[in-house]
Amino acid sequence: MKDVTILTTNTCPYCKMAKDFLIQNKIHFIEKDVNVDPQARHEMTSRNITGVPTFLIGNDVVVGLDKMKILELVDHRLVKCPNCNTTIRVPTNEGRISARCPKCKSNLNV
């Protein structure tokens, strides 16, 4: 499954909207604030990215909150185990699948 990283700043209102969008769509992500994370800032400059929010989805880059493009590129969603409430990342492009909760070992059909 593709990793999703969002490059943000804490003063950007669109970054807050972007994070809310990811949460609402049950997408696992890592946030990196380019104002405090030198590695994230280097990632932006090395790719000639000049705006936030920026989404790094696998090898793809999406600058700005292009919801349709993000949903097209992301290949997973988060589900909660009904027994222990653990959050599990599952693929979306494989139809119905069976997953096992790493905490309580319950089988989930999603």
Secondary structure by P-SEA (a helix, b strand, c coil): cbbbbbbbccccaaaaaaaaaaaaaccccccccccccaaaaaaaaaaccccccccccccccccccaaaaaaaaccbbbbbccccbbbbbbbccccbbbbbcccccccccc
